[in-house]
Amino acid sequence: MIRDALLAAGVALSFASQISVPGLPLGYGEFFLAIWIMLSIGRILAGGRIEVTAASLQLAGFWLLLSLTLAIGTVVGYFTTVLYLTGLSHDAMAYGLLASFTCLAVLEPNAEFHLRRSAWWMVAIAVCAFAIQVGLAFGGIHQPGVDPWYWDRFRGWSENPNQLALYCAVFGPLALHLAATSRNRWAQFLALSSLIPIIYVGRLTKSDTYLYTTILSGLVFLGLRSRAWFASNGNRPSLARQIALLLMVGAAPLALAAAPYAVTEESSVASFAKSLTKDGGGEATAETFELRVFLWNEAIEKGLQSGSLGLGPGPHLERPPVADRQFLERPFEAHNTILDLYLQGGLVAVLALVWIVGSAAMSAWRSRFDALSVLLASVVVFSMPHLIIRHPIVWFALTFCLVAGMRQELRHGLQHARIA
């Protein structure tokens, strides 16, 4: 119970990079994760039981392969470019922390139960932390050394709003999964109620990616739930399902009939869509898009120059030629998970990431938990314009999905095979 809460606190507070443990050069997320890792290793050394499953083998294989590609990339980078020790050591330590907590989590006996309990703790801690940060933002609470605003965008305890938005994008589907799979009415109510502060804080960040992720996740969830609803009664659909199906079929000609009216209101619809973005679809949105395209092109070019072997951990791009970016520290990141990993570990590292995410997706699909598919969709969408591979919340989500697809009979089969 205590270790599950520690794991939850470590993952949930990893976004709080503006605050640190007094007297230590660690954030609260890293601090709680380090304690959890030490306790888990101590449990194993003391003779505690471990359980090897397909999920644990997949994660171990991924981290071993990633370590090998990053090592090769570091050698290539040492001979072909200038490596910055700060970025290299930061990413190396981050990957080591992530590999430790994910592999130890899936080696726990009854890992699915422990991760689910950690998820409940995580949502509760996130809601409490968001309440404090909103109080800071609107002057109800004062905390020295914390600036909850980045211009007009809310960032809370994070260094930037996009970091907080990522955690909101994962907390939401996770809470939805807990609500959909709980049999207790009060638990369902609490999980669904937590979506209100999570979505509210996510919108305060004014992250366009969070907006797109939320919309896509909602559509995916509704589609999956509709599919399950229609298929739940086999070949004998009830009257309610027949009526719903007729309404859905009839929606197509109604949409065609309303098309002329929709065209006349095109400007209003476009204005409404732009109003949802962080600056109303104005100059800042265009500049962000241009900056992303420039960085992506540079990342592809530099990755190809390395022979697709990578350049090792850390960022490797020069500062972009934008006036307000000239004073930023060197080097720069591509702000795309696939391209940044391509720069670090080459093509093999990218293929390894695609494999582990695909395995998690297949596991979530086998588990028949629709909200887990939404959870992975949120992670994938957010990875496109941002580098998210170093965030513990992303790896908790992937680990959660990998374990959820491990049925009880498969775990027993692996145990019997080890005994034999």
C-alpha positions as CSV (number, residue, x, y, z in Angstrom):
1,M,0.0,0.0,0.0
2,I,2.7,2.5,1.0
3,R,4.9,1.6,-2.0
4,D,2.0,1.9,-4.4
5,A,1.3,5.4,-3.0
6,L,5.0,6.3,-3.3
7,L,5.1,5.2,-6.9
8,A,2.0,7.2,-7.6
9,A,3.4,10.3,-5.9
10,G,6.7,9.9,-7.9
11,V,4.9,9.7,-11.2
12,A,2.2,12.3,-10.5
13,L,4.6,15.0,-9.2
14,S,7.2,14.6,-11.9
15,F,5.8,17.6,-13.7
16,A,6.6,19.8,-10.7
17,S,10.0,21.0,-11.9
18,Q,9.7,24.4,-10.3
19,I,9.8,23.0,-6.8
20,S,12.4,20.7,-5.2
21,V,13.0,18.8,-2.0
22,P,14.6,21.2,0.5
23,G,18.3,20.5,0.8
24,L,18.4,18.1,-2.2
25,P,18.9,18.8,-5.9
26,L,15.9,16.6,-6.7
27,G,12.3,17.3,-7.6
28,Y,9.6,15.6,-5.5
29,G,8.8,13.3,-8.4
30,E,12.4,12.0,-8.7
31,F,12.6,11.8,-4.9
32,F,9.6,9.6,-4.4
33,L,10.5,7.4,-7.4
34,A,14.0,6.9,-6.0
35,I,12.6,5.9,-2.6
36,W,10.2,3.5,-4.4
37,I,13.0,1.9,-6.4
38,M,15.2,1.4,-3.3
39,L,12.3,-0.2,-1.4
40,S,11.5,-2.5,-4.3
41,I,15.1,-3.6,-4.7
42,G,15.3,-4.1,-1.0
43,R,12.1,-6.3,-1.1
44,I,13.7,-8.5,-3.8
45,L,17.1,-8.8,-2.0
46,A,15.2,-9.8,1.2
47,G,13.8,-12.8,-0.6
48,G,10.6,-11.2,-2.0
49,R,8.9,-13.1,-4.9
50,I,9.1,-11.8,-8.4
51,E,6.9,-12.7,-11.3
52,V,8.3,-12.8,-14.9
53,T,5.6,-12.1,-17.5
54,A,5.5,-11.2,-21.2
55,A,5.2,-7.6,-20.2
56,S,8.4,-7.7,-18.1
57,L,10.3,-9.5,-20.9
58,Q,9.1,-6.9,-23.4
59,L,10.2,-4.0,-21.2
60,A,13.5,-5.5,-20.4
61,G,14.2,-6.2,-24.1
62,F,13.3,-2.6,-25.0
63,W,15.5,-1.0,-22.4
64,L,18.4,-3.3,-23.3
65,L,18.1,-2.5,-27.0
66,L,17.7,1.3,-26.3
67,S,20.8,1.3,-24.1
68,L,22.8,-0.4,-26.9
69,T,21.6,2.1,-29.5
70,L,22.3,5.1,-27.3
71,A,25.8,3.7,-26.5
72,I,26.6,3.4,-30.2
73,G,25.1,6.8,-30.9
74,T,27.4,8.3,-28.2
75,V,30.4,6.8,-29.9
76,V,29.3,8.2,-33.3
77,G,28.6,11.6,-31.7
78,Y,32.0,11.7,-30.0
79,F,33.8,11.4,-33.3
80,T,31.5,13.4,-35.5
81,T,30.1,16.3,-33.5
82,V,30.3,18.3,-30.2
83,L,28.6,16.5,-27.3
84,Y,27.3,18.6,-24.4
85,L,27.8,16.7,-21.1
86,T,24.9,18.4,-19.3
87,G,22.3,17.1,-21.8
88,L,23.9,13.7,-22.1
89,S,24.1,13.1,-18.4
90,H,20.5,14.4,-17.8
91,D,19.0,12.1,-20.4
92,A,21.1,9.1,-19.3
93,M,20.0,9.5,-15.7
94,A,16.4,9.9,-16.9
95,Y,16.4,6.8,-18.9
96,G,18.0,4.8,-16.1
97,L,15.3,6.0,-13.7
98,L,12.5,5.1,-16.2
99,A,14.0,1.7,-16.9
100,S,14.3,0.9,-13.2
101,F,10.8,1.8,-12.2
102,T,9.1,0.2,-15.2
103,C,11.0,-3.1,-15.0
104,L,10.6,-3.3,-11.2
105,A,6.9,-2.5,-11.4
106,V,6.1,-5.4,-13.8
107,L,8.2,-7.8,-11.7
108,E,5.8,-7.3,-8.8
109,P,3.5,-10.3,-8.0
110,N,0.0,-9.3,-9.1
111,A,1.4,-6.3,-10.9
112,E,-1.9,-5.4,-12.4
113,F,-3.5,-4.9,-9.0
114,H,-0.6,-2.8,-7.7
115,L,-0.5,-0.6,-10.8
116,R,-4.2,-0.1,-10.6
117,R,-4.0,1.0,-7.0
118,S,-1.1,3.3,-7.9
119,A,-3.4,4.8,-10.6
120,W,-6.1,5.6,-8.0
121,W,-3.5,7.3,-5.8
122,M,-2.1,9.1,-8.8
123,V,-5.4,10.6,-9.8
124,A,-6.1,11.7,-6.2
125,I,-2.7,13.3,-5.8
126,A,-3.0,15.0,-9.1
127,V,-6.4,16.5,-8.2
128,C,-5.1,17.8,-4.9
129,A,-2.0,19.2,-6.5
130,F,-4.1,20.9,-9.2
131,A,-6.3,22.5,-6.5
132,I,-3.2,24.0,-4.8
133,Q,-1.8,25.3,-8.1
134,V,-5.0,26.9,-9.2
135,G,-5.1,28.6,-5.8
136,L,-1.5,29.9,-6.5
137,A,-2.6,31.1,-10.0
138,F,-5.5,33.2,-8.7
139,G,-3.9,34.5,-5.5
140,G,-5.6,32.4,-3.0
141,I,-2.3,30.7,-2.0
142,H,1.2,32.1,-1.9
143,Q,4.3,30.0,-2.5
144,P,7.8,31.6,-2.7
145,G,9.8,30.8,-5.8
146,V,6.9,29.6,-7.9
147,D,5.5,31.5,-10.9
148,P,2.3,29.7,-12.0
149,W,2.0,31.7,-15.2
150,Y,4.0,31.7,-18.4
151,W,2.7,34.9,-19.9
152,D,-1.0,34.2,-20.2
153,R,-0.6,30.4,-20.1
154,F,-1.0,28.4,-16.9
155,R,2.0,26.2,-16.0
156,G,1.5,25.7,-12.2
157,W,4.6,24.0,-10.7
158,S,6.0,23.1,-14.2
159,E,8.7,24.9,-16.1
160,N,6.4,25.3,-19.1
161,P,2.7,24.9,-19.9
162,N,3.1,22.0,-22.4
163,Q,4.7,19.8,-19.7
164,L,1.6,20.3,-17.4
165,A,-0.7,19.7,-20.4
166,L,0.9,16.3,-21.1
167,Y,0.1,15.1,-17.6
168,C,-3.5,16.4,-17.9
169,A,-3.8,14.5,-21.2
170,V,-2.8,11.2,-19.5
171,F,-4.6,11.8,-16.2
172,G,-7.9,12.2,-17.9
173,P,-8.0,8.8,-19.8
174,L,-6.6,7.1,-16.7
175,A,-9.4,8.4,-14.5
176,L,-11.9,7.5,-17.2
177,H,-10.5,3.9,-17.2
178,L,-10.8,3.7,-13.4
179,A,-14.4,4.9,-13.6
180,A,-15.3,2.5,-16.4
181,T,-13.8,-0.6,-14.7
182,S,-14.9,0.1,-11.2
183,R,-18.0,-1.7,-9.7
184,N,-18.4,0.7,-6.8
185,R,-20.7,3.6,-7.6
186,W,-18.9,6.0,-5.3
187,A,-15.6,5.1,-6.9
188,Q,-17.1,5.7,-10.3
189,F,-18.4,9.1,-9.2
190,L,-15.1,10.1,-7.7
191,A,-13.1,9.1,-10.8
192,L,-15.5,10.9,-13.2
193,S,-15.6,14.0,-10.9
194,S,-11.8,14.1,-11.1
195,L,-12.1,14.8,-14.8
196,I,-13.5,18.3,-14.1
197,P,-10.3,19.7,-12.5
198,I,-8.1,17.8,-14.9
199,I,-9.8,19.2,-18.0
200,Y,-10.0,22.6,-16.5
201,V,-6.3,22.8,-15.7
202,G,-5.5,21.3,-19.2
203,R,-7.4,24.1,-20.9
204,L,-5.8,26.8,-18.6
205,T,-2.4,25.7,-20.2
206,K,-3.8,26.9,-23.6
207,S,-1.9,24.0,-25.2
208,D,-3.2,23.4,-28.7
209,T,-1.9,19.8,-28.5
210,Y,-3.9,19.2,-25.4
211,L,-7.0,20.5,-27.2
212,Y,-6.5,18.2,-30.2
213,T,-5.7,15.3,-28.0
214,T,-8.8,15.8,-25.9
215,I,-11.1,16.0,-28.9
216,L,-9.5,12.9,-30.6
217,S,-9.6,10.9,-27.4
218,G,-13.2,11.7,-26.9
219,L,-14.1,10.7,-30.4
220,V,-12.1,7.4,-30.1
221,F,-13.8,6.6,-26.8
222,L,-17.3,7.3,-28.1
223,G,-16.5,5.1,-31.2
224,L,-15.2,2.2,-29.1
225,R,-18.1,2.4,-26.6
226,S,-20.6,2.5,-29.5
227,R,-19.0,-0.6,-31.1
228,A,-19.1,-2.4,-27.8
229,W,-22.7,-1.3,-27.1
230,F,-24.0,-2.6,-30.5
231,A,-22.1,-5.8,-30.2
232,S,-23.1,-6.6,-26.6
233,N,-26.3,-8.2,-27.4
234,G,-25.0,-10.6,-30.1
235,N,-27.3,-11.2,-33.1
236,R,-30.4,-10.0,-31.2
237,P,-30.1,-6.2,-30.8
238,S,-32.7,-4.7,-28.5
239,L,-35.2,-2.1,-29.6
240,A,-33.1,0.8,-28.2
241,R,-30.1,-0.4,-30.2
242,Q,-32.1,-0.7,-33.4
243,I,-33.4,2.9,-32.9
244,A,-29.9,4.2,-32.3
245,L,-28.6,2.4,-35.4
246,L,-31.4,3.9,-37.5
247,L,-30.6,7.4,-36.2
248,M,-26.9,6.9,-37.0
249,V,-27.7,5.7,-40.5
250,G,-30.2,8.6,-41.0
251,A,-27.5,11.1,-39.9
252,A,-25.8,10.8,-43.3
253,P,-28.6,12.1,-45.5
254,L,-29.4,14.8,-42.9
255,A,-25.8,15.9,-43.0
256,L,-25.9,16.2,-46.8
257,A,-29.2,18.1,-46.6
258,A,-27.6,20.6,-44.1
259,A,-24.4,21.0,-46.2
260,P,-25.5,24.3,-47.9
261,Y,-26.3,25.9,-44.6
262,A,-23.0,24.7,-43.2
263,V,-21.1,26.3,-46.1
264,T,-22.7,29.6,-45.4
265,E,-21.6,29.4,-41.8
266,E,-18.1,28.3,-42.6
267,S,-16.5,31.5,-41.4
268,S,-18.3,31.2,-38.0
269,V,-17.2,27.6,-37.6
270,A,-13.6,28.5,-38.5
271,S,-13.6,31.4,-36.1
272,F,-14.9,29.2,-33.3
273,A,-12.2,26.5,-34.0
274,K,-9.5,29.2,-33.9
275,S,-10.8,30.7,-30.7
276,L,-10.0,27.4,-29.0
277,T,-6.3,27.7,-29.7
278,K,-3.9,29.4,-27.4
279,D,-3.9,32.7,-29.3
280,G,-7.0,32.5,-31.4
281,G,-5.2,30.9,-34.3
282,G,-3.1,34.1,-34.7
283,E,0.6,34.9,-35.2
284,A,1.9,32.8,-32.3
285,T,0.3,29.6,-33.7
286,A,1.8,30.2,-37.1
287,E,5.2,30.9,-35.6
288,T,5.1,27.7,-33.5
289,F,4.2,25.7,-36.6
290,E,7.0,27.2,-38.6
291,L,9.5,26.6,-35.7
292,R,8.4,22.9,-35.5
293,V,8.9,22.4,-39.3
294,F,12.3,24.0,-39.2
295,L,13.4,21.8,-36.3
296,W,12.0,18.6,-37.8
297,N,13.9,19.3,-41.1
298,E,17.1,19.9,-39.2
299,A,16.6,16.7,-37.1
300,I,16.1,14.6,-40.2
301,E,19.2,16.0,-41.9
302,K,21.4,15.6,-38.9
303,G,20.1,12.1,-38.2
304,L,20.9,11.1,-41.8
305,Q,24.4,12.5,-41.5
306,S,25.0,10.2,-38.5
307,G,24.3,7.2,-40.8
308,S,21.0,6.7,-38.8
309,L,23.0,5.5,-35.9
310,G,22.2,8.6,-33.7
311,L,24.5,10.9,-31.7
312,G,23.8,9.7,-28.1
313,P,21.5,11.0,-25.4
314,G,20.7,14.7,-25.1
315,P,19.6,17.4,-27.6
316,H,21.8,17.9,-30.7
317,L,20.3,20.8,-32.8
318,E,21.5,24.3,-33.2
319,R,19.4,27.2,-32.0
320,P,16.7,28.0,-34.5
321,P,17.0,31.3,-36.5
322,V,14.2,33.1,-34.7
323,A,14.8,36.4,-33.0
324,D,13.5,35.6,-29.6
325,R,15.3,32.2,-29.6
326,Q,18.8,33.4,-30.0
327,F,19.5,33.7,-26.3
328,L,18.3,30.2,-25.5
329,E,20.9,27.6,-24.3
330,R,22.5,25.4,-26.8
331,P,21.8,22.8,-28.1
332,F,18.1,22.5,-29.0
333,E,15.6,19.6,-29.3
334,A,13.5,18.7,-32.3
335,H,10.3,18.7,-30.2
336,N,9.1,15.5,-31.8
337,T,9.5,12.2,-29.9
338,I,10.3,10.1,-33.0
339,L,12.8,12.6,-34.4
340,D,14.5,13.3,-31.1
341,L,15.0,9.6,-30.5
342,Y,16.2,9.2,-34.0
343,L,18.8,11.8,-33.3
344,Q,19.9,10.0,-30.1
345,G,19.7,6.3,-30.9
346,G,19.2,6.2,-34.7
347,L,16.7,4.1,-36.7
348,V,17.0,1.0,-34.4
349,A,15.9,3.1,-31.4
350,V,12.9,4.4,-33.2
351,L,11.9,0.9,-34.3
352,A,12.3,-0.3,-30.7
353,L,10.0,2.5,-29.5
354,V,7.4,1.7,-32.2
355,W,7.5,-2.0,-31.1
356,I,7.0,-1.3,-27.4
357,V,4.1,1.2,-28.1
358,G,2.6,-1.3,-30.6
359,S,2.8,-4.1,-28.0
360,A,1.1,-1.8,-25.4
361,A,-1.6,-1.0,-28.0
362,M,-2.2,-4.7,-28.7
363,S,-2.3,-5.5,-25.0
364,A,-4.8,-2.7,-24.4
365,W,-6.9,-4.0,-27.3
366,R,-6.8,-7.6,-25.9
367,S,-7.9,-6.3,-22.5
368,R,-11.0,-4.9,-24.0
369,F,-10.6,-1.7,-21.9
370,D,-11.7,1.1,-24.3
371,A,-10.3,3.8,-22.0
372,L,-6.8,2.3,-22.3
373,S,-6.9,2.6,-26.1
374,V,-7.8,6.2,-25.5
375,L,-4.9,6.6,-23.1
376,L,-2.4,5.3,-25.7
377,A,-4.0,7.5,-28.4
378,S,-3.4,10.5,-26.1
379,V,0.2,9.6,-25.6
380,V,0.8,9.1,-29.4
381,V,-0.9,12.4,-30.4
382,F,1.1,14.3,-27.7
383,S,4.4,12.7,-28.9
384,M,4.1,14.3,-32.4
385,P,4.9,18.0,-31.5
386,H,6.7,17.3,-28.2
387,L,9.5,15.2,-26.7
388,I,7.7,13.1,-24.1
389,I,9.8,9.9,-23.8
390,R,11.6,11.2,-20.6
391,H,8.4,11.7,-18.6
392,P,7.5,9.0,-16.1
393,I,3.8,9.5,-16.7
394,V,4.3,8.2,-20.3
395,W,6.0,5.1,-19.2
396,F,3.5,4.5,-16.4
397,A,0.8,4.6,-19.1
398,L,2.7,2.2,-21.4
399,T,3.5,-0.2,-18.5
400,F,-0.2,-0.1,-17.3
401,C,-1.4,-1.0,-20.8
402,L,1.2,-3.8,-21.2
403,V,0.2,-5.4,-17.8
404,A,-3.5,-5.0,-18.4
405,G,-3.4,-7.3,-21.4
406,M,-1.8,-10.1,-19.4
407,R,-4.6,-12.4,-18.6
408,Q,-4.5,-14.5,-15.5
409,E,-4.1,-17.8,-17.4
410,L,-1.1,-16.5,-19.3
411,R,0.6,-15.5,-16.1
412,H,-0.1,-19.0,-14.6
413,G,1.2,-20.6,-17.8
414,L,4.5,-18.7,-17.5
415,Q,4.8,-19.7,-13.9
416,H,4.2,-23.4,-14.7
417,A,6.8,-23.2,-17.5
418,R,9.4,-21.8,-15.1
419,I,8.7,-24.6,-12.5
420,A,9.0,-27.3,-15.2
